[in-house]
Amino acid sequence: MSARLPLVLRRLRRPQPPGPPHRLRALCRASSGGGGGCGGGEGLLGQRRLQDTQAGSSRGPGSRTPPARDSIVRKVIRNSKEVLSLLQEKNPAFKPVLAIIQAGDDSLMQEINQNLAEEAGLNITHICLPADSGEDEIIDEILKINEDTRVHGLALQISEASFSNKILNALKPEKDVDGVTDVNLGKLVRGDAHECFVSPVATAVIELLEKSGVNLDGKKVLVTGAHGSLEASLQCLFQRRGSMTMSSQWKTPQLQSRLHEADIVVLGSPKPEEIPLSWIQPGTTVLNCSHDFLSGKLGCGSPGVLGSGLVAEDVSLLAAALRIQNVVGSGRRWLREQQDSRWRLHCLKLQPLSPVPSDIEISRAQTPKAVDILAKEIGLLADEIEIYGKSKAKVRLSLLERLKDQADGKYVLVAGITPTPLGEGKSTVTIGLVQALTAHLNINSFACLRQPSQGPTFGVKGGAAGGGYAQVIPMEEFNLHLTGDIHAITAANNLLAAAIDTRILHENTQTDKALYNRLVPSVNGVREFSKIQLARLKKLGISKTDPSALTDEEVRKFARLDMDPSTITWQRVVDTNDRFLRKITIGQGNTEKGYSRQAQFDIAVASEIMAVLALTDSLADMKERLGRMVVASDKNGQPVTADDLGVTGALTVLMKDAIKPNLMQTLEGTPVFVHAGPFANIAHGNSSVLADKIALKLVGEEGFVVTEAGFGADIGMEKFFNIKCRASGLVPNVVVLVATVRALKMHGGGPSVTAGVPLKKEYTEENLQLVADGCCNLQKQIQIAQLFGVPVVMALNVFKTDTRAEIDLVCELAKRAGAFDAVPCYHWSVGGKGSVDLAWAVREAASKGSRFQFLYDVQLPIVEKIRTIAQAVYGAKDIKLSPEAQSKIDRYTEQGFGNLPICMAKTHLSLSHEPDKKGVPKDFILPISDVRASIGAGFIYPLVGTMSTMPGLPTRPCFYDIDLDTETEQVKGLF
């Protein structure tokens, strides 16, 4: 609770206009020198000395506070300032804030607190409520401050009658710098004073007595008129120093005899008039802690000093200084918690069953932690998450600013060999690795995964949350909708598609003047350009801002985009595998006035907006990227962008929530970010830069962030390095290359593998020769990683049909091929425990350092960059460009896009362009059938052969097995 400060400072009060109590919320900023802020002047201590020296005290010459006492206060403030300065050396932006909730209009208290805070270098905010504020109103203010991350200390300056347990315990103990909550008092009583805040008033009493040479051991101390936390704190502190303490209220019958016995009397409230001073023995040391001291009730007689000369002025001023010291301590503790590299994570226990149940049965058998608890465990603040249900939340980007000075953790990429159509378990390995690191080795780690499309979930592949005992939970929420990011992308993409065709229609059917008048209408007699229209004028070289000032030629240039319909590259999207939308005709309605054209739908995750989401690093950057997306060329061959269409702001609004990463957890309760899911063929196939950056800050310098690249290393890993790492500036430490005996046998000449068809016996029985022959693909993928200078750890995802001889052979051949280490993994059947060896290997590889380098210089011509990837990564002899591809390359170069990185759109089932060519194809010519541009995302993507951007459903899709229990509302059939 706030102590009242010296009567001698009453003259600091500024005149206040008459009127009822008012409500004020003002942040008073402390300055480094005198003056400024809310208090002004020379500083509290300087004013006090000046008054004592020049004017004297009302208590008389012999009663002035000794300079030694004044130096105690100054020392506390000076020490607080020094500690704060040390903290600010490493954290320049850090400045603790003390919030004081004050019931009543007391500008003197505001000024005193401000002066103390100013001298120490703190900020202070006073929340002034009416004097008659009720319990609920005070608690409302407390709860607001509890959640304000800028505030590190909270004190209450309210009447004694207003205090209640409900009010006191509404304070967060870590902000309770007056030590009034049950948590802080309990720690004090237990002897854990170093772990809690102790009442500054009680501490001031002890400090003044000890600094005055009073030996407290064996002394009889009477605490009278004190209540609650102050009474308990005083008793506890005196007892710790060997004093015999008594406690009494003013109306206690034994008060006179107790006063006679006491060596030290501490007054917790004003002395009633009926209590004579003669009850206090001469020579008794009396200290007044009354909160009503400034009202003029000196309690023990005024003027005068009793006993050793200690008065309320000293207690009150020192208590205020000690409160400032507590705020600095609170800020220091907060900084340490933010930078503490070791999470206090409660991991969930697994009880693996054999045989391993279905993925969804395993997911349902585990109860996830509440996502707000998980967020707190990994260092997120309450205002940095937006909760969606019980088990998922979005994380706000403000976190990056708060942790900008935090060192990044280690950055690990999980890639794979050329897979079978069944997939080889990169997501499962990713989850197993972080479960091993955090749940079993107590190392901070984060998994960063892509959000799965609804297309494969209901099509062939099924869910993408991992599998077995290494998966993200709840898996049905992971696989279905999540927080609606893909829906937001779909809405934004189709809004832009609608804007394109609508603009062409209106330009074809209106005169220049009519078109211009509709684009820049008069509203309430005022006609003006919107912000994005002003940007278009600037792009056109028109400096005018008055719509009526444009010439006819300028009106035409502004109003007409003159898009060439044959050059439109922007397609509509839907998040469903619908093969019949691969080619459509639009504009066949009578209202479209004969304007029709052939178009198509893509799967939603193939939208450039998804790639933009995955590569952006801020909301402002995302807006810029969305604005520069090229949707077509005009009839002069110049690019037409979303900015030209005026739709950028609207797209940003639709994407404002999707930009925030989604927080979930693994089966063992370790954190996962699920964010973005760009198509791994025509886009770069990696989760978001933002999720990686936030995770790297949260894990700390000794932690690990494990992210996954789509498809084989030749596609996903190459794009991760050349595109994502260029955009993010992040440097990878380790590549985990996932292989399976099954895939290696396929590359060694085994029979074809088809989704939904039982595996042939070659894959279920030991066959060392097939394994050895197929390791050529593994060796090639290791060599690809080594091109970038990153150490490789091979992770063999073990299936139950794999034999020990096959496992040992793969690990041996991987090491011979240059892998730093090769480890069999059993996370699917037992969870993180089965990937502990992989975790140790990754940790050791990361300690060796990375010599990361890009494969090519982006300033090279587009053709040379394509050729470099084809030859160095795929092993092609050369490339062959179609006339259309060459024409597009020439156009993009002329338009100024030639210095962008390359994102190859190629089959993932072979190192070559032919899916049936397994192993390591050689001496082939890579055909480039077309070249397209994602200018907003920031890459050029050549199409190798024929690529489909809209998958189709098989004869028996996964949706045959998906159902809902209408009684329990549980999803069935996901796997």
Residue pairs with C-beta under 8 A, 6 or more apart in sequence:
1 155
1 156
1 157
1 163
1 178
1 180
1 199
1 201
1 229
1 230
1 291
2 100
2 102
2 109
2 155
2 156
2 157
2 178
2 291
2 323
3 200
3 201
3 204
3 289
3 291
3 315
3 316
3 319
3 320
3 323
4 109
4 290
4 291
4 292
4 293
4 294
4 312
4 316
5 108
5 109
5 112
5 294
5 313
5 316
5 317
5 320
6 48
6 312
6 313
6 316
6 317
7 58
7 293
7 294
7 296
7 298
7 312
7 313
8 48
8 51
8 52
8 57
8 58
8 313
9 44
9 47
9 48
9 51
9 108
9 112
10 108
10 294
11 51
12 41
12 47
12 108
12 111
12 112
13 107
13 108
13 111
14 107
14 111
16 105
16 107
20 130
21 104
21 105
21 128
21 129
21 130
21 131
21 132
22 105
22 128
22 130
23 128
23 129
23 130
24 126
24 127
24 128
25 125
25 126
25 127
25 128
26 38
26 125
26 126
27 97
27 123
27 124
27 125
28 37
28 38
28 39
28 110
28 114
28 117
28 123
28 124
28 125
28 126
29 36
29 37
29 123
30 37
30 114
30 117
30 118
30 120
30 121
30 122
30 123
30 124
31 37
31 118
32 121
34 40
34 41
34 42
34 43
34 46
35 41
36 118
37 114
37 115
37 117
37 118
38 110
38 111
38 114
38 124
38 126
39 110
39 111
39 112
39 114
39 115
39 118
41 47
41 115
42 50
43 115
43 118
43 119
44 112
44 115
44 116
44 119
44 317
45 70
45 73
45 74
45 77
45 119
47 115
48 70
48 317
49 70
51 57
52 64
52 65
56 64
57 63
57 64
57 65
58 303
59 303
59 304
59 305
59 311
60 303
63 303
63 304
63 305
63 309
63 311
65 311
65 313
65 314
66 309
68 211
69 208
69 211
69 212
69 314
69 318
72 207
72 208
72 211
72 318
73 317
73 318
73 321
76 318
76 321
76 322
76 324
76 325
77 116
77 119
77 120
77 321
77 324
79 325
80 120
80 121
80 321
80 324
80 325
80 328
81 119
81 120
81 121
83 328
83 329
83 332
84 95
84 96
84 120
84 121
84 122
84 328
84 331
85 121
87 94
87 328
87 331
87 332
87 335
88 94
88 95
90 405
91 335
91 405
94 331
94 335
95 121
95 122
95 123
96 122
96 123
96 152
96 153
96 327
96 328
96 330
96 331
97 122
97 123
97 124
97 125
97 150
97 151
97 152
97 153
97 327
98 113
98 117
98 122
98 123
98 124
98 125
98 151
98 152
98 153
98 154
98 155
98 177
98 323
98 324
98 327
99 124
99 125
99 126
99 127
99 145
99 148
99 151
99 153
99 154
99 155
100 109
100 113
100 124
100 125
100 126
100 127
100 154
100 155
100 156
100 157
101 127
101 129
101 138
101 141
101 142
101 145
101 154
101 155
101 156
101 157
101 158
102 109
102 110
102 126
102 127
102 128
102 129
102 157
102 158
103 129
103 130
103 131
103 132
103 133
103 138
103 157
103 158
103 159
103 162
104 128
104 129
104 130
104 131
104 158
104 159
105 128
105 131
106 128
106 157
108 294
109 157
110 126
110 128
112 320
113 124
113 126
113 320
114 124
116 320
116 321
116 324
117 123
117 124
117 324
120 324
120 328
122 324
122 327
122 328
125 151
127 141
127 145
129 137
129 138
129 141
131 159
133 158
133 162
135 162
135 164
135 166
135 167
138 156
138 158
138 162
138 167
139 166
139 167
139 170
142 154
142 156
142 167
142 170
142 171
143 170
145 151
145 154
145 175
146 154
146 170
146 171
146 172
146 175
147 382
147 383
148 383
149 381
149 383
149 402
151 175
152 175
152 327
152 330
152 331
152 334
153 175
153 177
153 323
153 326
153 327
153 330
153 331
154 171
154 172
154 175
154 176
154 177
155 177
155 178
155 323
156 163
156 167
156 168
156 171
156 178
156 180
158 167
160 227
160 269
160 291
163 227
163 228
165 182
168 180
168 181
168 182
168 228
168 229
169 181
169 182
171 180
171 181
173 181
173 183
173 184
173 196
173 197
174 330
174 333
174 334
175 330
176 183
176 184
176 197
177 197
177 200
177 323
177 326
177 327
177 330
178 197
178 199
178 200
178 229
178 323
178 326
179 185
179 188
179 196
179 197
179 198
179 199
179 200
179 202
179 229
179 233
179 326
180 199
180 228
180 229
183 196
184 196
184 197
184 198
185 196
185 229
185 232
185 233
187 193
187 195
187 196
188 196
188 198
188 232
188 233
188 236
189 232
189 236
191 240
197 326
197 329
197 330
198 233
198 237
199 229
199 230
199 233
199 234
200 318
200 319
200 320
200 321
200 322
200 323
200 325
200 326
201 230
201 233
201 289
201 315
201 316
201 319
202 230
202 233
202 234
202 237
203 233
203 237
203 319
203 322
204 314
204 315
204 316
204 318
204 319
204 322
205 234
205 237
205 266
205 287
205 289
205 315
206 216
206 237
206 238
206 241
207 318
207 322
208 287
208 310
208 314
208 315
208 318
209 216
209 264
209 285
209 287
209 310
210 216
212 308
212 310
214 264
214 285
214 308
216 238
216 241
216 242
216 243
216 264
217 241
217 242
217 243
218 242
218 243
218 244
219 242
219 243
219 244
219 263
219 264
220 243
220 244
220 246
220 261
220 262
220 263
220 264
221 234
221 238
221 243
221 244
221 245
221 246
221 262
221 263
221 264
221 265
221 266
222 245
222 246
222 247
222 248
222 258
222 259
222 261
222 262
222 264
222 265
222 266
223 231
223 234
223 235
223 238
223 245
223 246
223 247
223 248
223 266
223 268
224 247
224 248
224 249
224 250
224 255
224 258
224 259
224 265
224 266
224 267
224 268
225 249
225 250
225 267
225 268
225 269
225 270
225 271
225 290
226 234
226 247
226 266
226 267
226 268
226 269
226 289
227 268
227 269
230 268
230 289
231 247
231 268
234 245
234 266
234 268
235 245
235 247
238 245
239 245
243 264
246 258
246 261
246 262
248 254
248 255
248 258
250 269
250 271
250 272
250 275
252 258
255 275
255 279
256 279
259 265
259 279
259 280
259 281
259 284
260 279
260 281
262 281
262 284
263 284
263 285
264 284
264 285
264 286
264 287
265 280
265 284
265 285
265 286
265 287
266 286
266 287
266 289
267 286
267 287
267 288
267 289
267 290
267 299
267 300
268 289
268 290
269 290
269 291
269 292
269 299
270 290
270 292
270 293
270 295
270 297
270 298
270 299
271 297
271 299
271 300
277 300
277 301
280 286
280 300
280 306
283 307
284 306
284 307
285 306
285 307
285 308
285 310
286 300
286 306
286 307
286 310
287 310
287 311
287 312
287 314
287 315
288 298
288 299
288 300
288 311
288 312
288 315
289 312
289 315
289 316
289 319
290 297
290 299
290 312
293 299
293 312
293 316
296 302
298 304
298 312
299 312
300 306
305 311
337 379
338 379
338 402
338 403
338 406
339 406
339 700
340 379
340 700
341 444
341 699
341 700
341 701
341 702
341 703
342 442
342 444
342 700
343 377
343 378
343 379
343 438
343 444
344 377
345 377
345 378
345 438
345 669
345 670
346 369
346 373
346 377
346 669
347 438
347 439
347 668
347 669
347 670
348 366
348 367
348 368
348 369
348 439
348 667
348 668
348 669
349 668
350 366
350 469
350 667
350 668
350 830
350 831
350 832
350 833
352 469
352 829
352 830
352 831
354 829
356 362
356 468
356 469
356 828
356 829
357 365
358 975
359 463
359 465
359 466
359 467
359 468
359 471
359 475
359 974
359 975
360 475
360 476
360 971
360 972
360 973
360 974
360 975
362 468
362 469
362 471
362 667
363 465
363 471
363 473
363 474
363 475
363 476
363 667
364 474
364 970
366 473
366 667
368 390
368 391
368 473
368 474
368 665
368 669
369 665
369 669
370 390
370 391
371 385
371 387
371 389
371 390
371 391
371 392
371 393
371 663
371 664
371 665
372 382
372 385
372 387
372 393
374 663
374 665
374 669
374 671
375 384
375 385
375 393
375 395
375 663
376 382
378 444
378 671
378 698
379 698
380 395
380 399
380 663
380 698
381 399
381 402
383 396
384 395
384 396
384 398
384 399
384 402
385 393
385 394
385 395
385 396
385 663
386 393
386 394
386 395
386 396
386 657
386 660
387 393
388 394
388 483
388 662
389 477
391 473
391 474
391 477
391 664
391 665
392 477
392 482
392 483
392 662
392 663
392 664
393 662
393 663
394 483
394 657
394 660
394 661
394 662
394 663
395 660
395 661
395 662
395 663
395 673
395 694
396 660
397 618
397 619
397 659
397 660
397 690
397 694
399 694
399 697
399 698
400 690
400 693
400 694
400 697
403 697
403 698
404 697
406 697
406 700
407 700
407 701
408 696
408 697
408 701
408 730
409 444
409 446
409 695
409 696
409 699
409 700
409 701
409 702
409 703
409 704
409 705
410 703
410 704
410 705
410 733
410 734
410 846
411 692
411 696
411 705
411 707
411 730
411 731
411 732
411 733
411 734
412 433
412 704
412 705
412 706
412 707
412 732
412 733
412 734
412 735
412 736
412 842
412 846
413 707
413 708
413 709
413 717
413 720
413 732
413 734
413 735
413 736
413 790
414 426
414 429
414 430
414 433
414 706
414 707
414 708
414 709
414 735
414 736
414 738
414 795
415 426
415 708
415 709
415 712
415 713
415 716
415 717
415 720
415 735
415 736
415 737
415 738
415 781
415 785
416 424
416 426
416 711
416 712
416 713
416 716
416 737
416 738
416 739
416 781
417 424
417 712
417 713
417 737
417 738
417 739
417 743
417 744
417 747
417 777
417 778
417 781
418 712
418 714
418 743
418 747
418 777
418 781
418 908
418 909
418 910
418 911
418 918
419 711
419 712
419 743
419 908
419 909
420 740
420 742
420 743
420 746
420 753
421 460
421 753
421 754
421 755
421 909
422 742
422 753
422 755
423 461
424 738
424 739
424 740
424 742
424 743
424 797
425 467
425 738
425 740
425 797
425 828
426 708
426 709
426 738
427 449
427 464
427 465
427 466
427 467
427 708
428 466
428 467
428 468
428 470
428 471
428 797
428 827
428 828
429 470
429 736
429 738
429 795
429 797
429 825
429 827
429 835
429 838
430 447
430 449
430 466
430 706
430 707
430 708
431 447
431 466
431 470
431 471
431 472
431 666
431 667
431 672
431 827
432 466
432 470
432 825
432 827
432 828
432 831
432 832
432 834
432 835
432 838
433 445
433 447
433 706
433 736
433 795
433 827
433 835
433 838
433 839
433 842
434 445
434 446
434 447
434 666
434 670
434 672
434 704
434 706
434 832
435 470
435 666
435 667
435 668
435 670
435 827
435 831
435 832
435 835
436 827
436 832
436 833
436 834
436 835
436 836
436 838
436 839
437 443
437 444
437 445
437 670
437 704
437 706
437 832
437 839
437 842
437 843
438 444
438 445
438 668
438 670
438 832
439 668
439 669
439 670
439 831
439 832
440 832
440 833
440 836
440 839
441 836
441 839
441 840
441 843
443 702
443 703
443 704
443 839
443 843
444 698
444 699
444 700
444 702
444 703
444 704
445 670
445 699
445 703
445 704
445 705
445 706
446 670
446 671
446 672
446 673
446 695
446 696
446 698
446 699
446 703
446 704
446 705
446 706
447 472
447 666
447 670
447 671
447 672
447 673
447 706
447 707
448 672
448 673
448 675
448 687
448 688
448 691
448 692
448 695
448 705
448 706
448 707
448 708
449 464
449 472
449 672
449 673
449 674
449 687
449 707
449 708
450 464
450 674
450 675
450 676
450 677
450 678
450 685
450 686
450 687
450 708
450 710
451 478
451 482
451 485
451 486
451 662
451 674
451 675
451 676
451 677
451 687
452 463
452 464
452 465
452 478
452 479
452 677
453 486
453 575
453 603
453 604
453 605
453 677
454 480
454 486
454 575
454 576
454 604
455 575
455 576
455 577
455 603
455 604
455 605
455 951
456 462
456 464
456 577
456 951
457 463
457 464
457 479
457 480
457 958
457 974
458 576
458 577
458 953
458 957
458 958
458 959
458 962
459 577
459 951
459 952
459 953
459 954
459 957
459 958
460 755
460 756
460 951
460 954
460 957
460 958
461 755
461 958
462 958
462 974
462 975
463 475
463 478
463 479
463 974
463 975
464 478
464 479
465 471
465 472
465 473
465 475
465 478
465 479
466 472
466 666
467 828
468 827
468 828
468 829
469 667
469 827
469 828
469 829
469 830
469 831
469 834
470 666
470 667
470 827
470 828
470 831
470 832
470 834
470 835
471 666
471 667
472 478
472 664
472 665
472 666
472 672
472 674
473 664
473 665
473 666
473 667
475 974
476 971
476 974
477 664
478 664
478 674
479 974
480 971
480 974
481 487
482 662
482 674
483 657
483 662
484 657
484 658
485 613
485 657
485 658
485 662
485 675
485 676
486 575
486 604
486 605
486 610
486 677
487 575
488 654
488 655
488 657
488 658
489 573
489 604
489 605
489 607
489 609
489 610
489 613
489 655
489 658
490 573
490 574
490 575
490 604
490 607
491 654
492 609
492 626
492 650
492 651
492 654
492 655
493 570
493 572
493 573
493 604
493 607
493 608
493 609
494 572
494 573
495 647
495 650
495 651
495 654
496 570
496 609
496 629
496 631
496 642
496 645
496 647
496 651
497 570
497 571
497 572
499 645
499 646
499 647
500 563
500 568
500 570
500 631
500 632
500 645
501 586
501 587
501 595
501 597
503 561
503 563
503 645
504 563
504 565
504 595
505 587
505 592
505 593
505 595
506 515
506 518
507 515
507 559
507 560
507 561
507 562
507 563
508 593
508 595
509 593
510 518
512 552
512 555
512 556
512 559
512 560
513 555
515 559
515 560
516 550
516 555
516 558
516 559
519 533
519 558
519 559
520 527
520 528
520 529
520 533
520 547
521 527
527 547
527 548
528 545
528 547
529 537
529 545
529 547
530 646
531 649
532 643
532 646
532 648
532 649
533 558
533 646
534 545
535 643
536 558
536 643
536 644
536 646
537 543
537 544
537 545
537 558
539 643
539 644
540 554
540 557
540 558
542 550
542 554
542 557
542 558
544 550
544 554
550 558
561 634
561 640
561 644
561 645
562 634
562 635
562 636
563 631
563 632
563 633
563 634
563 635
563 640
564 632
564 633
564 634
564 635
565 597
565 632
567 632
567 633
568 597
568 599
568 631
568 632
569 630
569 631
569 632
569 932
569 933
570 608
570 629
570 631
570 632
571 599
571 600
571 601
571 602
571 949
572 599
572 600
572 601
572 602
573 601
573 602
573 603
573 604
573 606
573 607
574 581
574 601
574 603
574 604
575 603
575 604
575 605
576 603
577 603
577 950
577 951
577 952
577 953
577 957
578 601
578 950
578 952
578 953
579 950
579 951
579 952
579 953
581 600
581 601
581 950
582 600
582 601
582 948
582 950
583 598
583 600
584 598
584 599
584 600
584 601
585 596
585 597
585 598
585 599
586 596
586 597
586 598
586 599
587 594
587 595
587 596
587 597
588 596
600 949
600 950
601 950
602 949
602 950
603 679
603 949
603 950
603 951
604 610
605 677
605 678
605 679
605 683
606 678
606 679
606 682
606 683
606 949
606 950
608 629
608 683
608 934
608 936
608 937
609 626
609 629
609 651
609 655
609 936
610 676
610 677
610 678
610 679
610 683
611 678
611 683
611 684
611 934
611 936
611 937
611 939
612 622
612 625
612 626
612 629
612 936
612 937
613 622
613 655
613 658
613 659
613 675
613 676
613 678
613 688
614 675
614 676
614 677
614 678
614 683
614 684
614 686
614 687
614 688
614 689
614 724
614 937
615 625
615 684
615 688
615 689
615 723
615 724
615 727
615 728
615 937
615 938
616 622
616 625
616 659
616 688
616 689
616 690
617 689
617 690
617 693
617 727
617 728
619 652
619 656
619 659
622 652
622 655
622 659
623 648
623 649
623 652
625 936
625 937
625 938
626 642
626 648
626 651
626 652
626 655
626 936
627 641
627 642
627 643
627 648
627 936
628 641
628 642
628 643
628 935
628 936
629 641
629 642
629 934
629 935
629 936
629 937
630 639
630 640
630 641
630 933
630 935
630 936
631 640
631 641
631 642
631 645
632 639
632 640
633 639
633 640
633 891
634 640
637 891
637 894
637 895
638 895
639 895
639 935
641 935
642 648
642 651
642 936
659 690
661 673
661 674
661 675
661 688
661 690
661 691
661 694
662 673
662 674
662 675
663 671
663 672
663 673
664 671
664 672
664 673
664 674
665 671
665 672
666 672
666 832
667 831
668 831
668 832
670 832
671 695
671 698
673 687
673 688
673 691
673 692
673 694
673 695
674 687
674 691
675 687
675 688
675 690
675 691
676 686
676 687
676 688
676 691
677 687
678 684
678 685
678 686
679 685
679 949
680 709
680 710
680 711
680 715
680 716
680 908
681 711
681 715
681 905
681 906
681 907
681 908
681 947
681 949
682 903
682 905
682 932
682 941
682 943
682 947
682 949
683 903
683 934
683 937
683 941
684 716
684 719
684 720
684 723
684 724
684 903
684 939
685 709
685 710
685 711
685 715
685 716
685 719
686 707
686 708
686 709
686 710
686 716
686 719
686 720
686 724
687 707
687 708
689 724
689 727
689 728
689 730
691 707
692 705
692 707
692 728
692 730
693 728
693 730
695 705
696 705
696 730
699 705
704 842
704 843
704 846
706 736
707 720
708 716
709 715
709 716
709 717
709 719
709 720
710 716
710 908
711 908
712 781
712 908
712 911
713 735
713 737
713 781
713 784
713 785
714 781
714 784
714 873
714 874
714 911
715 904
715 906
715 908
717 735
717 784
717 785
718 784
718 855
718 869
718 873
718 904
719 903
719 904
720 732
721 732
721 788
721 790
721 852
721 854
721 855
722 854
722 855
722 856
722 869
722 901
722 902
723 901
723 903
723 938
723 939
725 731
725 732
725 852
725 854
726 854
726 858
726 901
727 938
731 850
731 852
732 788
732 790
732 850
732 852
733 790
733 791
733 845
733 846
733 849
733 850
734 790
734 791
734 792
734 793
734 820
734 842
734 845
734 846
734 850
735 785
735 790
735 791
735 792
735 793
736 792
736 793
736 794
736 795
736 838
736 842
737 778
737 781
737 782
737 785
737 792
737 793
737 794
737 795
737 814
737 819
738 795
738 797
739 778
739 794
739 795
739 796
739 797
739 810
739 814
740 796
740 797
740 799
741 771
741 796
741 798
741 799
741 801
741 802
741 806
741 807
741 810
742 753
742 759
742 763
742 799
743 774
743 777
744 770
744 771
744 774
744 775
744 777
744 778
744 810
745 762
745 763
745 767
745 770
745 771
745 774
746 752
746 753
746 763
746 774
746 918
747 773
747 774
747 775
747 776
747 777
747 918
747 919
748 769
748 770
748 771
748 772
748 773
748 774
748 775
748 776
748 919
749 770
749 773
749 774
749 918
749 919
750 760
750 762
750 763
750 767
750 770
750 774
751 760
751 762
752 916
753 759
753 763
755 954
756 954
756 956
762 770
763 801
764 801
765 801
766 803
766 805
766 806
767 806
768 805
768 806
768 809
771 806
771 809
771 810
772 809
772 813
773 919
774 918
774 919
775 809
775 810
775 813
775 814
775 817
776 919
776 920
777 911
777 918
777 919
777 920
778 794
778 810
778 813
778 814
778 817
779 813
779 814
779 817
779 818
779 920
780 875
780 911
780 920
782 792
782 794
782 814
782 817
782 818
782 819
783 817
783 818
784 873
785 792
786 792
786 818
787 855
787 872
787 873
788 852
788 853
788 854
788 855
789 850
789 851
789 852
789 853
790 850
790 851
790 852
791 820
791 845
791 848
791 850
792 818
792 819
792 820
792 845
793 819
793 820
793 821
793 822
793 823
793 838
793 841
793 842
793 845
794 810
794 811
794 814
794 815
794 819
794 821
794 822
794 823
795 823
795 825
795 835
795 838
796 807
796 810
796 811
796 814
796 822
796 823
796 824
796 825
797 825
797 828
798 807
798 824
798 825
798 826
798 828
800 829
807 824
810 822
811 822
811 823
811 824
812 822
814 822
815 821
815 822
820 841
820 844
820 845
820 848
821 841
821 844
821 845
823 837
823 838
823 841
824 837
825 834
825 835
825 837
825 838
826 834
826 835
827 833
827 834
827 835
828 834
855 868
855 869
855 872
855 873
856 864
856 865
856 868
856 869
856 902
858 865
858 899
858 900
858 901
859 899
860 868
861 893
861 898
862 889
862 892
862 893
862 898
862 902
862 931
862 940
863 879
863 881
863 889
865 901
865 902
866 879
866 902
866 904
866 928
866 942
867 878
867 879
869 902
869 904
870 876
870 878
870 879
870 926
871 877
871 878
874 906
874 911
874 912
874 926
875 911
875 912
875 920
875 921
875 922
875 924
876 912
876 924
876 925
876 926
877 922
877 923
877 924
877 925
878 925
878 926
879 925
879 926
879 927
879 928
880 925
880 926
880 927
880 928
881 889
881 928
882 927
882 928
882 929
882 930
884 929
884 930
885 928
885 929
885 930
885 931
885 942
885 943
888 930
888 931
888 932
888 933
889 931
892 898
892 931
892 933
892 940
897 933
897 935
897 940
900 933
900 935
900 938
900 939
900 940
901 938
901 939
901 940
902 939
902 940
902 941
902 942
903 934
903 939
903 940
903 941
904 941
904 942
904 944
905 941
905 942
905 943
905 944
905 947
906 913
906 944
906 945
906 947
907 913
907 914
907 915
907 944
907 945
907 947
909 915
909 916
910 916
910 917
910 918
910 921
911 917
911 920
911 921
912 921
912 924
912 926
913 924
913 926
913 927
913 944
913 945
914 921
914 924
914 945
917 924
926 944
927 944
927 945
928 942
928 943
928 944
929 943
929 944
929 945
929 946
930 942
930 943
931 940
931 941
931 942
931 943
932 940
932 941
932 942
932 943
933 939
933 940
933 941
934 940
934 941
958 973
958 975
961 972
961 973
961 975
962 971
962 972
962 973
962 974
963 971
963 972
963 973
964 970
964 971
964 972
965 972
